[in-house]
């Protein structure tokens, strides 16, 4: 029997989320809607720019958000990541434990340094713009992997942002090889347009000779394919994985499988913060497929969960909210 529904490898980041105006965003020199890697001086400058503004602090990291969502729905997850021996590192480790996610952090001594952080600026139009200081997670390597647990998991998930880290990418690829040898399905996400523009070879390495599941949003798919024609984009993306989930915000999502395209409607909602929406979608979808639901039902759950998270500030939901959605899924599929 598999130890875990999903074994994931990715960045450990503590999110600090600020509500800002477009004028502030421009004054800070932040590229809207995308993720930008920053160094320590730039981090200090951005913090000075929002000094005095209240921030919401949560555990983050794209794959971290995904495994927490899956665990809150009732799944079993393991997360390989890296933090430093500081207050933020302890916060991150405790956050994973509180949400029922197992990790290597319980078994490895954290090194000296600074835990990675992501400064998330949310504008009134609900768009999130991220400035990421990797800190300790930049040195994530294969020592964080648990090969036996990878081989005994239902699915191996690689965070696309690792394409920006030589050691992190190597760790993800070593885990990929272990999973492939054990017959464990593979999944990843394109993560962000910036990753496609600047780290495409790393993403191509994660995709390799094909995946079982690939997650992306419409803009990422368009940039990957250098086209805005939805039919062309869908056909090209479908070649990369057995199942591709292409999310389209308020238009819902497309599930691409072979030559078939299944459109799943979004839940009507007023978005106020899109931070974590894609991560939540992936976590809910993968919960569905690892618990016997078909792809359409899993996408329905994923759309519902993503709608809940964009209707609030912050990248996480309460467990009770996700459990309520799980009950709705059970009722829908039993009918």
Secondary structure in CASP SS format (residue, H / E / C, confidence):
PFRMAT SS
TARGET T0000
AUTHOR 0000-0000-0000
METHOD secondary structure of the structure
MODEL  1
X C 1.00
X C 1.00
X C 1.00
X E 1.00
X C 1.00
X E 1.00
X E 1.00
X E 1.00
X E 1.00
X C 1.00
X C 1.00
X C 1.00
X E 1.00
X E 1.00
X E 1.00
X E 1.00
X E 1.00
X E 1.00
X E 1.00
X C 1.00
X C 1.00
X H 1.00
X H 1.00
X H 1.00
X H 1.00
X H 1.00
X H 1.00
X H 1.00
X C 1.00
X C 1.00
X C 1.00
X C 1.00
X C 1.00
X C 1.00
X E 1.00
X E 1.00
X E 1.00
X C 1.00
X C 1.00
X H 1.00
X H 1.00
X H 1.00
X H 1.00
X H 1.00
X H 1.00
X H 1.00
X H 1.00
X H 1.00
X H 1.00
X C 1.00
X C 1.00
X C 1.00
X C 1.00
X C 1.00
X C 1.00
X E 1.00
X E 1.00
X E 1.00
X E 1.00
X C 1.00
X C 1.00
X H 1.00
X H 1.00
X H 1.00
X H 1.00
X H 1.00
X H 1.00
X H 1.00
X H 1.00
X H 1.00
X H 1.00
X H 1.00
X C 1.00
X C 1.00
X C 1.00
X C 1.00
X E 1.00
X E 1.00
X E 1.00
X E 1.00
X C 1.00
X C 1.00
X C 1.00
X E 1.00
X C 1.00
X C 1.00
X H 1.00
X H 1.00
X H 1.00
X H 1.00
X H 1.00
X H 1.00
X H 1.00
X H 1.00
X H 1.00
X H 1.00
X H 1.00
X H 1.00
X C 1.00
X C 1.00
X E 1.00
X E 1.00
X E 1.00
X H 1.00
X H 1.00
X H 1.00
X C 1.00
X C 1.00
X C 1.00
X C 1.00
X E 1.00
X C 1.00
X C 1.00
X C 1.00
X C 1.00
X E 1.00
X E 1.00
X E 1.00
X E 1.00
X E 1.00
X E 1.00
X E 1.00
X C 1.00
X C 1.00
X C 1.00
X C 1.00
X C 1.00
X E 1.00
X E 1.00
X E 1.00
X E 1.00
X E 1.00
X E 1.00
X C 1.00
X H 1.00
X H 1.00
X H 1.00
X H 1.00
X H 1.00
X C 1.00
X C 1.00
X H 1.00
X H 1.00
X H 1.00
X C 1.00
X C 1.00
X H 1.00
X H 1.00
X H 1.00
X H 1.00
X H 1.00
X C 1.00
X E 1.00
X C 1.00
X E 1.00
X E 1.00
X E 1.00
X E 1.00
X C 1.00
X H 1.00
X H 1.00
X H 1.00
X H 1.00
X H 1.00
X C 1.00
X H 1.00
X H 1.00
X H 1.00
X H 1.00
X H 1.00
X H 1.00
X H 1.00
X H 1.00
X H 1.00
X H 1.00
X H 1.00
X H 1.00
X H 1.00
X H 1.00
X H 1.00
X H 1.00
X C 1.00
X C 1.00
X C 1.00
X E 1.00
X E 1.00
X E 1.00
X E 1.00
X E 1.00
X C 1.00
X C 1.00
X C 1.00
X H 1.00
X H 1.00
X H 1.00
X H 1.00
X H 1.00
X H 1.00
X H 1.00
X H 1.00
X H 1.00
X H 1.00
X H 1.00
X H 1.00
X H 1.00
X H 1.00
X H 1.00
X C 1.00
X C 1.00
X C 1.00
X E 1.00
X E 1.00
X E 1.00
X E 1.00
X E 1.00
X E 1.00
X E 1.00
X H 1.00
X H 1.00
X H 1.00
X H 1.00
X H 1.00
X H 1.00
X H 1.00
X H 1.00
X C 1.00
X C 1.00
X C 1.00
X C 1.00
X H 1.00
X H 1.00
X H 1.00
X H 1.00
X H 1.00
X H 1.00
X H 1.00
X H 1.00
X C 1.00
X C 1.00
X C 1.00
X E 1.00
X E 1.00
X E 1.00
X E 1.00
X E 1.00
X E 1.00
X E 1.00
X C 1.00
X H 1.00
X H 1.00
X H 1.00
X C 1.00
X E 1.00
X E 1.00
X E 1.00
X E 1.00
X E 1.00
X C 1.00
X C 1.00
X E 1.00
X E 1.00
X E 1.00
X E 1.00
X E 1.00
X C 1.00
X C 1.00
X C 1.00
X C 1.00
X C 1.00
X C 1.00
X C 1.00
X C 1.00
X C 1.00
X C 1.00
X C 1.00
X C 1.00
X H 1.00
X H 1.00
X H 1.00
X H 1.00
X H 1.00
X H 1.00
X H 1.00
X H 1.00
X H 1.00
X H 1.00
X H 1.00
X H 1.00
X H 1.00
X H 1.00
X C 1.00
X C 1.00
X C 1.00
X C 1.00
X H 1.00
X H 1.00
X H 1.00
X H 1.00
X H 1.00
X H 1.00
X H 1.00
X H 1.00
X H 1.00
X H 1.00
X H 1.00
X H 1.00
X H 1.00
X H 1.00
X H 1.00
X H 1.00
X C 1.00
X C 1.00
X C 1.00
X C 1.00
X C 1.00
X C 1.00
X C 1.00
X C 1.00
X H 1.00
X H 1.00
X H 1.00
X H 1.00
X H 1.00
X H 1.00
X H 1.00
X H 1.00
X H 1.00
X H 1.00
X H 1.00
X H 1.00
X H 1.00
X H 1.00
X H 1.00
X H 1.00
X C 1.00
END
